[in-house]
Amino acid sequence: MHRTLELAATVYEPNQMPDFPQPQIAMAGRSNVGKSSLINCLAGRKALAKISSTPGKTRSLNFYQVRPEDFFLVDLPGYGFARTSKVEKEKWGRLIEAYLRGNRRLAAVVCLLDARLPPQRLDLEMTAFLTQNSIPILAVLTKADKCKQRECAERQKQWQEVLRLPKLPVSVSSKTGRGKDELWRTLVLAAGFTPSPEEALEEGL
């Protein structure tokens, strides 16, 4: 199925949060995990989310509307490597927390994890926060093209055990498109929609 992503709102302050009635799935990850590249891969457009060689380009909450199902992917500011002031980082932290806490529209958070690395402290802190607040986690390993298949499989199993997930995390590559269709099916299901008959047949649903 062909899906589109369109930027619907950009938020810099907690009091700017839009009151969209549709389900929302947030995307979180360290500043250099490839979040913007993955959003562009899902959209099939290179210019939708800004990509920079300097980590921390996203400094706002960006709400992308998914069609035809009609739900939102919400791009959160990256954490960890952004070259910015402590004050600015604290501001992002407050913005992210204001969005995540008590959000009735939030169906899940996609935790983007680098397939080349063992569990990192900041990733563990984020997943612990989500677990403590009873927010469902969708673990996704990025940059799968940059490590051997065996290493990626080992990392998937490791994260499955750490997060006590019922199935292995999806592994994706924004460069090759690997895992894109599987990730879309995961997002659609998490948002509360039924995959198309073709997708359901392919997934064995």
N, C-alpha and C positions, 0 to 999 in steps of 0.2 A: 504494500500500500504506500502511496505517495503522501507524505506529510509535510506540512510547512510550519515554519517558526517565524513569528513576527514580534518585534519589540513593541510591547504595549505600555510599559511604564518604567521609569527610572527613579529610584528613591535614594536620597542622601541622608534623610533624617527620619527618625521613628514616627513623627507626626505626619509624614507624607505617605504612609502606607495606604495603598488603594484597597477598597473593600470589594474585591472581586468575589463573586459567589462560586466560581468554579474551583475544582480541586487544584492543589498546588504541589509540586514536587521540587524541592530545593536541591541545588548542586553545590557541594562544599568540597574544599580540598586545599592543600598547601599551594602557595603562590606559583610554584613552578611545575605543577602536576599536569598541565595541559588542558585546563578547563575550557578556556575560550576556543581552543582548537577542536575540542570534542563537540561543543555546541555548534560550531560551524560545520563539522562533519555530519551531525544529526540533521542540520538544516539543509545541507547540500549547497551551502553558500559560504564563500571564503570571507566575505566582508561583514557578516552579521555581528559577530562578537569581535572586538578589537584584540589583536594579538601583538604582543611586544616582546622583544628580547630581554626587557627588564621585568622581572617578576613583580606582581602586585598592580597590574594595569587596571583591574576592576576595582573601583572604589565606591561602588554603589550596589544596591539590589536592582537587578535587571529582570523584569518580568517578560518572558517570552510566551506568547500564546500559541498553543499547538492546535492545528487543524488537521483533519476534520473532527477529532474527538472533542475539542474545546476544553483543554485544561492548560495550566501554566507550568513552565519550567522557570524556576527562579534562581538566577545566577548570583551567588553570594560572593563577597570579597574574599580573595584568597588569604591564607594565614601563613606566617612563618618567615618568608624570605623577602617580603616587600621592603624596598629601601625607602623608608619614610620615617617620620618622627614617632616617638612613643605616644605622643598625644593623638596623632592621627590613627595609629593602630588601636588605641583604646576606644576611639570614636567608632571605628569599624566594628570592634568587639561589641560595643553597646548596641549598634545597629543590628548586627546579626542576632544577638540574644533577644532583642525586642521583637524581631521577626519570628524566631523559633518558639519562644515561650507562649503557650496558650493559644497558638494559632489553630483555629478550628478547621481551616481550609487545608492545612498541611497534611498530605497523605503519607509522605516519606521524605527522607533526605538521602540523596545519592552521595555517598562518601567516595571521592575519587582518590585512589591510592596508586602510587608509582609501582609498577610491576617489577622494577629492577631492584627495589629496596625492601629490606625487612621492615616490620612495623616500626614506625617512627613515633616519637613521644607526642608530637602535636596531633598526629592522626589518632593516637590512642586516647588523648584528652578529648578530642572532638567526639569520637564514638562513645566514650564514657558519658559525656554530657547528654548525648542523645538517648542513650540507654536509661540514664537516671530520670529523664523527662518523658520516658515512654514514647519516644518518637521512632517509628520504624526506620531501619537502616537498609539501604540498597548499596552493597559494596561493589565497586567497579574498579578494576585494575587498568590503568592507562599505560600507554607507551609499550604495549605488548610486542611491537615489532622490534624493539630495541634490546630484547633479551631472548635467550634460547627458549624453545617451547617447553623443555623439561623444567627450566628455572621458573617459567611463568606458572606452570602447573603446580610446582611446589609452593609458590607464593599464594596461589589460589587456596590451596589446602590449608596453609598456615593461617590465612585470614579467616577462613571458614571456622577453624578451631578457636581462634581468638574471639571472634564475634558470636560464636555458637549459631551459625547460620544453617538453615535447613538444606541449602544447596551451595555449590561453589559460586564465588563471585564471578560476574561477567568480566571477561578480559577484552579490551578494545585497543584499536590502533586508529587514531585520527588520520594517520598518513595513508594507510592501506584500506581503511574501512572495515577491517576485521572486527567482528562482534557488533557492528552497528545494528543489524536487524534484530539480533537477540536483545540488545539493550533497549531498542524501541518497544519490543514486546513486553519487556520487564516494566518499562515506564507506563505503558498503557494499562497493564494489569494493576499496577500499584495505584494508578489514578482512579481505578474503579470502572474501567471500560473493558468490553469484551473484544479480543482481537478479531480481525477479519477471519472468515472461514479458511482462507489460504494460509494465514499465519497460524491459526489454531491447528490446522492439519500438519504444518511443518514442525510445530512445537510438540505435537502429540497431545494437545489439550482436549 
